């Protein structure tokens, strides 16, 4: 059966109406849902922000505040040291010397400590005298009268030296640390070194027994020309023990212009 144009139009219109009604119903249902749950229409809250994004423009300070701030501490201490200059070191400058130097020293120190760093100012007295006796100049021959050794007397030959040291500690455990550092200073020379010419027996082998001071010589008990000050170069390493929070005991060795071995203790306040 052939449909008329009017029938065809009516069928198409009916189909379009049937399609439009469900769509309109769905749209109406969505609108109703939106009206029933207004909170769902609001945008989701932003996630919490930190640092500069949250307005914390002093973010680095904020991070440091999370750690315990370390305030500097100041302390006073004492030190006891023994210096040692082997005889062979003296004989780098003399053909023959009397003995090694093995003398005690003592001093005071002021320390500023912050964390594992210390600034230490020390003042120390040390006796630098070897044994009195005959000293033969480098490459001299005691059997040649003009090259005979000098009889040398050390009259409290010593120094008072001050230095500034920069020291670091590497903790081994809560109480024990490896301590090391370096510093510079200056030492004021004290005492005298007096020299007297000597004469030696023919065929001298041992100047300490075969030579004697010559009281009639041109040089008798003459003071040596010593420098008034000497530089201090400080290189040291050792262990630091903290038996209490404000007390340190240091076992030290190194070079303070001359080799040393020592012990010091500092009380902080």
Kinemage of the C-alpha trace (Angstrom):
@kinemage 1
@onewidth
@group {chain A} dominant
@subgroup {mainchain}
@vectorlist {calphas} color= white
{ca unk a 1} P 0.000 0.000 0.000
{ca unk a 2} L 1.393 3.326 -0.990
{ca unk a 3} L 1.359 5.928 1.784
{ca unk a 4} L 0.228 9.384 1.012
{ca unk a 5} L 2.476 12.284 1.544
{ca unk a 6} L 0.446 13.310 4.564
{ca unk a 7} L 0.713 9.863 6.138
{ca unk a 8} L 4.462 9.782 5.580
{ca unk a 9} L 4.868 13.175 7.213
{ca unk a 10} L 2.747 12.065 10.168
{ca unk a 11} L 4.879 8.936 10.725
{ca unk a 12} L 8.156 10.904 10.622
{ca unk a 13} L 6.776 13.506 13.007
{ca unk a 14} L 5.631 10.798 15.404
{ca unk a 15} L 9.114 9.168 15.415
{ca unk a 16} L 10.852 12.459 16.074
{ca unk a 17} L 8.453 13.180 18.906
{ca unk a 18} L 9.099 9.780 20.433
{ca unk a 19} L 12.879 10.403 20.328
{ca unk a 20} L 12.565 13.904 21.752
{ca unk a 21} L 10.421 12.964 24.743
{ca unk a 22} L 12.983 10.557 26.381
{ca unk a 23} L 15.781 13.065 25.801
{ca unk a 24} L 13.728 15.809 27.405
{ca unk a 25} L 12.922 13.502 30.283
{ca unk a 26} L 16.603 12.728 30.845
{ca unk a 27} L 17.502 16.420 30.786
{ca unk a 28} L 14.725 17.168 33.260
{ca unk a 29} L 15.963 14.304 35.497
{ca unk a 30} L 19.506 15.752 35.448
{ca unk a 31} L 18.167 19.197 36.329
{ca unk a 32} L 16.187 17.755 39.217
{ca unk a 33} L 19.274 15.915 40.474
{ca unk a 34} L 21.283 19.138 40.365
{ca unk a 35} L 18.602 20.916 42.383
{ca unk a 36} L 18.438 18.109 44.935
{ca unk a 37} L 22.327 18.048 45.516
{ca unk a 38} L 23.627 21.595 45.232
{ca unk a 39} L 26.972 20.605 46.858
{ca unk a 40} L 27.808 18.509 43.831
{ca unk a 41} L 27.716 21.635 41.712
{ca unk a 42} L 30.516 23.306 43.719
{ca unk a 43} L 34.103 22.859 42.537
{ca unk a 44} L 36.239 20.362 44.478
{ca unk a 45} L 38.391 21.876 47.245
{ca unk a 46} L 42.066 22.311 46.372
{ca unk a 47} L 44.590 19.975 47.998
{ca unk a 48} L 46.547 21.531 50.884
{ca unk a 49} L 49.572 23.405 49.658
{ca unk a 50} L 52.968 23.844 51.286
{ca unk a 51} L 55.895 26.210 51.132
{ca unk a 52} L 55.801 29.183 48.792
{ca unk a 53} L 52.556 27.986 47.145
{ca unk a 54} L 50.856 28.245 50.548
{ca unk a 55} L 52.229 31.730 51.115
{ca unk a 56} L 55.243 30.542 53.127
{ca unk a 57} L 57.702 32.798 51.362
{ca unk a 58} L 60.237 32.252 54.192
{ca unk a 59} L 60.254 28.568 53.372
{ca unk a 60} L 63.973 28.069 53.975
{ca unk a 61} L 63.710 29.485 57.476
{ca unk a 62} L 60.702 27.278 58.058
{ca unk a 63} L 62.777 24.246 57.131
{ca unk a 64} L 65.613 25.263 59.435
{ca unk a 65} L 63.167 25.772 62.283
{ca unk a 66} L 62.386 22.077 62.091
{ca unk a 67} L 65.946 21.376 63.259
{ca unk a 68} L 67.364 22.240 66.636
{ca unk a 69} L 69.274 25.490 66.414
{ca unk a 70} L 72.825 25.144 67.736
{ca unk a 71} L 74.036 28.111 69.754
{ca unk a 72} L 77.785 28.706 70.142
{ca unk a 73} L 79.381 27.734 73.453
{ca unk a 74} L 82.414 29.269 75.111
{ca unk a 75} L 84.890 27.520 77.345
{ca unk a 76} L 88.171 27.802 79.227
{ca unk a 77} L 90.703 25.021 79.493
{ca unk a 78} L 94.204 23.924 80.402
{ca unk a 79} L 96.737 21.977 78.382
{ca unk a 80} L 99.770 19.879 79.245
{ca unk a 81} L 102.164 18.898 76.492
{ca unk a 82} L 105.531 17.306 75.971
{ca unk a 83} L 107.668 18.487 73.072
{ca unk a 84} L 110.158 16.171 71.415
{ca unk a 85} L 112.952 17.145 69.025
{ca unk a 86} L 115.058 14.114 68.110
{ca unk a 87} L 118.819 14.529 68.106
{ca unk a 88} L 119.002 13.643 64.425
{ca unk a 89} L 116.773 16.637 63.665
{ca unk a 90} L 119.212 18.951 65.471
{ca unk a 91} L 122.025 17.347 63.517
{ca unk a 92} L 120.423 18.469 60.287
{ca unk a 93} L 121.868 21.862 61.303
{ca unk a 94} L 124.934 20.718 63.317
{ca unk a 95} L 127.568 18.121 62.645
{ca unk a 96} L 127.095 16.921 66.207
{ca unk a 97} L 124.680 17.916 68.994
{ca unk a 98} L 124.451 16.927 72.639
{ca unk a 99} L 121.017 15.339 72.972
{ca unk a 100} L 117.413 15.274 71.933
{ca unk a 101} L 114.931 17.761 73.443
{ca unk a 102} L 112.265 16.151 75.598
{ca unk a 103} L 110.607 18.817 77.737
{ca unk a 104} L 107.220 19.533 79.312
{ca unk a 105} L 104.971 22.442 78.454
{ca unk a 106} L 101.718 23.844 79.780
{ca unk a 107} L 99.220 26.531 78.912
{ca unk a 108} L 95.708 27.917 78.842
{ca unk a 109} L 93.166 27.987 76.049
{ca unk a 110} L 89.912 29.714 75.194
{ca unk a 111} L 87.482 27.832 72.971
{ca unk a 112} L 84.418 28.784 70.967
{ca unk a 113} L 82.477 25.678 69.944
{ca unk a 114} L 79.539 25.415 67.570
{ca unk a 115} L 78.479 21.956 66.486
{ca unk a 116} L 81.576 20.084 65.313
{ca unk a 117} L 83.744 23.190 64.843
{ca unk a 118} L 86.019 24.835 67.414
{ca unk a 119} L 87.970 28.080 67.328
{ca unk a 120} L 90.727 27.726 69.923
{ca unk a 121} L 93.066 30.489 71.129
{ca unk a 122} L 95.953 29.071 73.123
{ca unk a 123} L 98.897 30.456 75.104
{ca unk a 124} L 101.624 27.995 76.077
{ca unk a 125} L 105.031 27.910 77.729
{ca unk a 126} L 107.607 25.332 76.605
{ca unk a 127} L 111.252 24.734 77.473
{ca unk a 128} L 113.272 24.229 74.277
{ca unk a 129} L 116.685 23.431 75.782
{ca unk a 130} L 118.753 20.372 74.930
{ca unk a 131} L 121.547 19.325 77.292
{ca unk a 132} L 124.459 21.684 77.780
{ca unk a 133} L 127.602 20.547 75.994
{ca unk a 134} L 129.640 20.756 72.817
{ca unk a 135} L 128.054 21.563 69.455
{ca unk a 136} L 130.094 21.104 66.293
{ca unk a 137} L 129.256 23.247 63.268
{ca unk a 138} L 128.046 21.602 60.090
{ca unk a 139} L 130.921 20.022 58.100
{ca unk a 140} L 133.475 21.179 60.701
{ca unk a 141} L 136.401 19.041 61.900
{ca unk a 142} L 137.151 19.184 65.662
{ca unk a 143} L 140.825 18.449 64.960
{ca unk a 144} L 141.191 21.752 63.101
{ca unk a 145} L 141.651 24.492 65.746
{ca unk a 146} L 139.635 27.054 63.781
{ca unk a 147} L 136.747 24.574 63.525
{ca unk a 148} L 136.676 23.388 67.130
{ca unk a 149} L 133.177 23.019 68.622
{ca unk a 150} L 131.529 25.536 70.938
{ca unk a 151} L 130.637 24.714 74.493
{ca unk a 152} L 126.984 25.812 74.730
{ca unk a 153} L 124.965 26.548 77.872
{ca unk a 154} L 121.178 26.852 77.595
{ca unk a 155} L 119.972 29.267 80.259
{ca unk a 156} L 116.194 28.679 80.384
{ca unk a 157} L 116.008 28.738 76.591
{ca unk a 158} L 112.228 28.613 76.061
{ca unk a 159} L 109.289 30.454 74.589
{ca unk a 160} L 105.778 31.647 75.303
{ca unk a 161} L 103.725 31.091 72.186
{ca unk a 162} L 100.176 32.092 71.263
{ca unk a 163} L 98.250 30.637 68.375
{ca unk a 164} L 94.775 30.459 66.858
{ca unk a 165} L 93.637 27.012 65.716
{ca unk a 166} L 90.649 25.953 63.626
{ca unk a 167} L 89.590 22.482 64.706
{ca unk a 168} L 86.980 20.036 63.421
{ca unk a 169} L 85.479 16.935 65.014
{ca unk a 170} L 84.204 13.802 63.291
{ca unk a 171} L 81.964 11.926 65.764
{ca unk a 172} L 82.750 8.245 66.270
{ca unk a 173} L 79.952 7.792 68.820
{ca unk a 174} L 78.027 9.964 71.274
{ca unk a 175} L 81.073 10.664 73.451
{ca unk a 176} L 84.134 10.105 71.258
{ca unk a 177} L 85.244 12.095 68.209
{ca unk a 178} L 88.247 12.294 65.914
{ca unk a 179} L 89.585 15.854 66.173
{ca unk a 180} L 91.887 17.576 63.707
{ca unk a 181} L 92.859 21.007 62.459
{ca unk a 182} L 95.512 23.648 61.931
{ca unk a 183} L 96.481 27.115 63.059
{ca unk a 184} L 99.061 29.888 63.121
{ca unk a 185} L 100.668 31.996 65.806
{ca unk a 186} L 103.790 33.643 67.155
{ca unk a 187} L 106.230 32.769 69.915
{ca unk a 188} L 108.306 35.108 72.087
{ca unk a 189} L 111.781 33.699 72.769
{ca unk a 190} L 112.963 33.688 76.404
{ca unk a 191} L 116.262 32.923 78.086
{ca unk a 192} L 119.773 32.836 76.670
{ca unk a 193} L 122.107 30.541 74.788
{ca unk a 194} L 125.752 31.204 75.777
{ca unk a 195} L 128.776 29.964 73.817
{ca unk a 196} L 132.443 29.435 74.676
{ca unk a 197} L 135.219 28.404 72.297
{ca unk a 198} L 136.959 25.129 73.056
{ca unk a 199} L 140.104 23.134 72.401
{ca unk a 200} L 140.195 19.443 71.590
{ca unk a 201} L 142.817 16.745 71.984
{ca unk a 202} L 144.614 15.511 68.880
{ca unk a 203} L 142.753 12.756 67.087
{ca unk a 204} L 139.452 13.613 68.761
{ca unk a 205} L 136.657 11.146 68.069
{ca unk a 206} L 134.184 12.167 70.758
{ca unk a 207} L 133.867 15.900 71.262
{ca unk a 208} L 131.852 15.495 74.468
{ca unk a 209} L 134.787 13.795 76.220
{ca unk a 210} L 137.868 14.912 74.242
{ca unk a 211} L 137.210 18.659 74.162
{ca unk a 212} L 137.148 21.323 76.865
{ca unk a 213} L 136.033 24.923 77.098
{ca unk a 214} L 138.890 27.394 76.634
{ca unk a 215} L 138.701 30.121 79.306
{ca unk a 216} L 141.311 32.163 77.427
{ca unk a 217} L 139.489 32.143 74.100
{ca unk a 218} L 138.149 35.266 72.414
{ca unk a 219} L 134.587 33.979 72.827
{ca unk a 220} L 133.804 33.110 76.450
{ca unk a 221} L 130.262 32.753 77.729
{ca unk a 222} L 129.031 34.951 74.894
{ca unk a 223} L 125.279 35.177 74.306
{ca unk a 224} L 124.114 33.865 70.968
{ca unk a 225} L 122.171 36.182 68.706
{ca unk a 226} L 118.649 34.778 69.024
{ca unk a 227} L 115.586 36.082 67.162
{ca unk a 228} L 113.122 37.799 69.521
{ca unk a 229} L 110.117 36.014 68.016
{ca unk a 230} L 109.526 32.839 66.039
{ca unk a 231} L 106.542 31.756 63.927
{ca unk a 232} L 104.188 29.055 65.180
{ca unk a 233} L 102.738 26.579 62.707
{ca unk a 234} L 100.176 24.297 64.296
{ca unk a 235} L 99.054 20.993 62.788
{ca unk a 236} L 97.314 18.533 65.076
{ca unk a 237} L 95.092 15.474 65.301
{ca unk a 238} L 93.732 13.364 68.121
{ca unk a 239} L 90.693 12.143 69.992
{ca unk a 240} L 88.126 14.141 71.935
{ca unk a 241} L 86.174 12.529 74.770
{ca unk a 242} L 83.058 14.162 76.218
{ca unk a 243} L 82.378 12.581 79.621
{ca unk a 244} L 79.770 15.304 80.241
{ca unk a 245} L 77.872 17.713 78.018
{ca unk a 246} L 79.985 20.725 79.062
{ca unk a 247} L 83.344 18.984 79.527
{ca unk a 248} L 85.839 17.767 76.926
{ca unk a 249} L 89.132 15.915 77.363
{ca unk a 250} L 91.435 15.952 74.339
{ca unk a 251} L 94.281 13.591 73.518
{ca unk a 252} L 96.472 15.401 70.993
{ca unk a 253} L 99.575 15.002 68.892
{ca unk a 254} L 101.043 16.988 66.057
{ca unk a 255} L 103.372 19.823 65.197
{ca unk a 256} L 103.416 23.194 66.910
{ca unk a 257} L 106.594 24.301 65.156
{ca unk a 258} L 108.110 21.390 67.118
{ca unk a 259} L 106.525 17.921 67.522
{ca unk a 260} L 104.364 17.445 70.605
{ca unk a 261} L 102.182 14.953 72.453
{ca unk a 262} L 99.653 16.285 74.929
{ca unk a 263} L 96.444 16.370 76.874
{ca unk a 264} L 93.976 19.218 77.283
{ca unk a 265} L 90.598 19.729 78.897
{ca unk a 266} L 87.967 22.456 78.382
{ca unk a 267} L 84.943 23.332 80.513
{ca unk a 268} L 82.142 25.114 78.627
{ca unk a 269} L 79.659 27.493 80.185
